[in-house]
Structure formats: C-alpha cells, structure tokens
Amino acid sequence: MAKNNVNPVDKECFFDEDKIIVSKTDMKGVVTYANDVFLEIAGYEEEEVIGQPHSIIRHPDMPRAVFKLLWDYLLAGREIFAYVKNMSRSGAFYWVLAHVTPTFGQNGEILGFHSNRRVPCRNAVRKIEPLYAKLLAEENSHSNKKEGMESAFRLLVRELEILEISYDEFILSL
C-alpha cells in the first residue's frame, strides 16, 4: 500500500456544516468506501483511496496515542468520538469531529469500521490543540516510535485522571 508522501502546509480548508464525511474500512484500516464529501475535502479520486490505508489523510500533527486509543476502543467493540486533524492531498489541513463505530457481522464479530465526521466546534479545537501538542512532543522525545506512542498514551491517561474524567466525558465536554 502506498505511503502518503504529502507534505503539510499551514493552510486550513473547510467543509459545510451540513455535510458529513463518511468512510468505511476493513479490520486493518484499509478504505473500502469514501463518500463524495470525503473525496472533495481530501482532494482524492475514489480509485486513489479505495484499497489504501485510512492513514492516507493522517496529519503529522496528530499524536499516534490518539489513534492507539481509537483502535483500542474499536477492537473492543466500542464506538469513539475524537477530534482529528486530517490532511488533504494538497497538504492543507482540516479538523473533524469523528464518530467511529465497529461494523458487526451476524454473529457479533467485527467486520470493519464506519466513520462519520462533522465540522467540529472551533472552541473545542482550540481546547484540544494544546493537549495534542503535548502528546506529540512526548512521542517525539523518544527515538522509538512505539515507545513514544506508549509514553504519550500514558500521559493522556494521567491528564484525564487529573481531570477526574473519562476520555468520553472529556471529548463530550469540549
């Protein structure tokens, strides 16, 4: 699968508040469906994203620890809400409030994942950015990416413990 070789640029792009970005992936995070809003904001053609890892739109400002949490939730059969900074093909970024859910088979097995993404509240983005920057700095302080992600994940857990709030409550409070 192709690695995303797009370089980020400091330009934000937006989509209409009444639009919803929709994508579906298999168990490994490979895109199996992307709606027209996804394609428009990300700047890709359908055939360029189908069969590619969803990380094709991952912005390097996003801490890997947040995606670890996302995968932990999903593989446990739970839904998750998360603020995510994505990157379009042009390198411009766009923020979303993602709602990601497992897709279940007839016997309750997880078959893949479904993500609906909306325009986030700007105030919530302003509140989440410093936390993400802190997590990313922690990740980058380690030469080993996995160790950095694990350390940032522990930092996230500690931050939530200090606030005496669950991750879900934190996201919904923003």
Secondary structure, 3 states (H helix, E strand, C coil): CCCCCCCCCCCECCCCCCCCEEEEEECCCEEEEECHHHHHHHCCCHHHHCCCEHHHHECCCCCHHHHHHHHHHHHCCCCEEEEEEEECCCCCEEEEEEEEEEEECCCCCEEEEEEEEECCCHHHHHHHHHHHHHHHHHHHCCCCHHHHHHHHHHHHHHHHHHHCCCHHHHHHHC
